[in-house]
């Protein structure tokens, strides 16, 4: 896999854009995601269920508390020359990200319940 094939998102809104000259390291999801919902969103992206841009909107919403309105109005490009602006996210991406966050919450709750319900009754290993 080439590094260009790796889908990544920023988990800390407001930090500088990544720089190719800086050495980065891969870390487990649990060390990056503050919430189980965020971890589920990252898993969905890694599995190809959702696009990176949708995962980015979810990450900034879940990890950094940005509202859907803030995300919808966030400019990626602003030209002082001709007034051209480009948004980070389309309205369709925001709407889908809202649904993804709901699904991530359901998955996180199901995983928590599954882990809580699991009991190891094997006696032969003891």
Buried (B, 14 or more C-beta within 10 A) or exposed (E): EEEEEEBBBBBEBEEEEEEEEEEEEEEEBEEBBEEBBBBBBBBBBEEEEBBEBBBBBBBBBBBBEBEBEEBBEBEEEEEEEEEEEEBBBEEEBBBBBBEBBEBBBEBBEEBEEEEEEEEEEEEEEE
